[in-house]
Amino acid sequence: MTARILLVEDNEDLAAGIRHNLELEGYEVRWAGDGPSGLAAARAEAPDLLILDVMMPGLDGFQVLHALRQEGFDRPVLFLTARGEEADKVRGFRLDANQYVTKPFGLLELLERIRSILRASTNGAGESNRASKFGVIEVDPAARTVHRAGSEVSLTPKAFDLLLALIANEGRVMSRQDLLMDVWGHRAAVVTRTVDSHVSELRQKLENDPARPEHIHTVWKIGYRFES
């Protein structure tokens, strides 16, 4: 099936070049030239991948993604921006962005990152959809739902993906870099604290005592280990 990509970029010449090359790769591409129209298109079309510029008129990329995540949009997102500061990258990953590409960039790099994101998304869809249970927690990957003692728990999309990755590697120590690669498709050590913030979310919502977790354990100086 042809992947559908929504490109939200206010530089028309840059957008045209990116769109042309993506279409040569076989992708179906829709373009929006500002934040509000990009937000509307993402809501209407639910693309397989959203490529989102940060600095745009009307709404910036962070505002667009925040609005979409609040509404339950769980498709992968690649930020495309002239900004390169660590704080901006961390902000993007906290909004559950999958990748962050800084302008100027090479076309081959961009295409490889897009392939990586879509490959990870496709592989995730093909994994076992069996529900799992630990303690009073029930996780249904197919429905993307989590229940605690029968009550539904709301998780951000990336926190849910992180939970699945931990469950899939039960008993194994997962470094922050491992989890960044598995869940976010990214290895940069400077943003490993985004893993910690999502683990904190999981503990606050799933553990009886977040300060003394029964299931998601910290392995000092390395990462995390899940036990059912």
N, C-alpha and C positions, 0 to 999 in steps of 0.2 A: 504494500500500500504506500502511495506517495505521501511523504510527510508534508504537512501544511505549516508554513512559517509565517508569522505576522512580524513585519519589520516596522518599528516605530522610530523614525529618524527625521529630524526637521531639515537636514541638509539634503536637498533634492538630488544634487549631483552624486553625492556619496551613496544615497539610498538607491539611485538608479544603477550604479556600478555593483553594489552588493546584490541587488535583486537580480541583475543580469547573470552574475556568476552563480548564484544559488539556483537559478532556473536551468543553467547549463548542467548543474549537478543533478538535476531531476526533481528538485523540490518545487512545490506549489507555493508561491509567495504573494502575500498581500502587503501593501504598503500604506502606512498612515503617517501624515506629516506633522502631527503635534500630539501633545498628551491627551486632550479630551477625545479626539477622534480615535487615537490608539486604544484608549480605555473602552470606548464604545465598541470598537471592532473586536477586541479581546473578549468582551462580554457576549457578543453576538455569535462569534465563530469558534471559540474555545480551540485555538490553534495547537498543534503538537509542540511548537516551540515559539516563544515570544522573544524577539530580539529588541531590546529596549534602550534607547539613548537616555542619558541622565538629564542633560541640559536641554530643555525644550520649552516652547511657549505654552502658556495655559496651565499645564501641570507638568512637573518634572518627572523623571522616570521613577524616583523613589515614591512619589505620591501616587502614581499610577499603579505600581506594584502593591503598595500598601492597601489601596482600595480593593484591588483584585483579591489579595490574600484574605482580607476581611470578609469577602463574599464567598470564600471557599475555592477560589481558582487554584488548582493544584498542578498546572502544566509547568514544564521547565522554562526557565528564564535566563537569558544571557544579557548582561548589561554591557552596553557599548558606549564608551565615554572618553572624553579628553582628560578626565580626572584620573590621578594615579595615587592619591594619598591613601595611606593605610586606613584611616578613619572612614573614608568613603567606601572602601572595600568591605570593611566590617559591617557598616550600615547596610550595604547591599545583601550580604550573606545573612544578616539577621532578619531580613525580609524574605528569606528563603530563595534568593537568587542562586542559580547553579554555577554560573561562570561570570567573570568580570574581565573584559578585554579593553585595554587602554589604547586610545588613538595616539599617534599613528600606529597601525598594525599591518602585518602582512596578510594578504589574502589567504595564503595557504594555512597560516596559523588559525585564522577565523574559521575556515572550512573544517579543519581538523577538530577544533573545539565543538563545532556544531555536530559533526559526526559523533564525537564522544558523548555529548549530551543525549542525542537521539538514540544512540546505541544503548546507553545505560537505561534510558526510559523504556526502550523496547524489551531489554532483558528483564527489567523489573516487572513488566506486564506479563512476562512468560513464566515467572517463578510460581511455585506452588501457592495456590490460593486457600490452602487449608487454614481454618481458624486455629488459634493456639490459646492456651490458658495457663496462667501462672498466678497462684494465690487467688485473689478475687477478681483478677483482671482477665478479660477476654478480648482477643485481638482478631479481627476479621480482615485479612488483607484484600479480599475481593471487594468488599463493601467499603474498605478504608474506614472502619469504625473501631472504637475502643470502648469497652464497657467496664466499669468498676462496680462490683456488687450489684450488677443489673442496671446501673445508671450510665448513660452515655457520657464519655469524657471528650471534650473538644481539644484537639491537638492541632498545631500548625502543620502544614504539609511536610516540612522538613523534619519536624520532631517525630511525625509518624514514620517517615522513611528511616530515620535514625533508630527508632524502636525496632523496626523490622530487621535492620542490619545487625543490631545487637542480638536479637532472638535467633537469627540465622547462624550466628557464631557463638552460641551458648557455650560457656566454659572456656572460651578462648579469650586471651587478653588482646584487646584491639587498641592500637595506639591512636592518638588523635589524628595523625596523618593517614592511617588506614581508613578511619571513619570519614575524614574529609574526602578521600578519593572514592570510597564506596557510595557515599550519600550525595556529596556535592561535586564529584568529579574534579577535585582540586587538591593540590599538594602543598600549597604555600603555607609555610610554618607561621607566617605572621598573622594568619587568621584562624589559628587553631582554637582560640578562645570562643569562636562561634560554636564549636562542638560543646564546650563546657556550658554555654548558655542554654543550649537545647537539652543537654542532659539534666540541667537544673529544672527545666520545664517538665521533663518526664518525671523526675523525682517528686516535684511538688504536686503533680496530678495523679501519680500512680502509687507512690510509696506510702505506707502507713505513717512512717516517720522519716521525712526527707533527710534529716540529719544522720539517721542510722538506716540506710537503705538495705532492704533485704534482697533486692534483685539486681540493681544496677550499681556495681561496686567500683570504687576508684582504685586503680593500681598506681601507686605513687610513682611519679615521674615518667609514667608510661602512657596510661590511658584508662580504659574501662573494661570490665568483664561482667557479662550478664549471667545470672543464675535463676532458674525458674523456681 
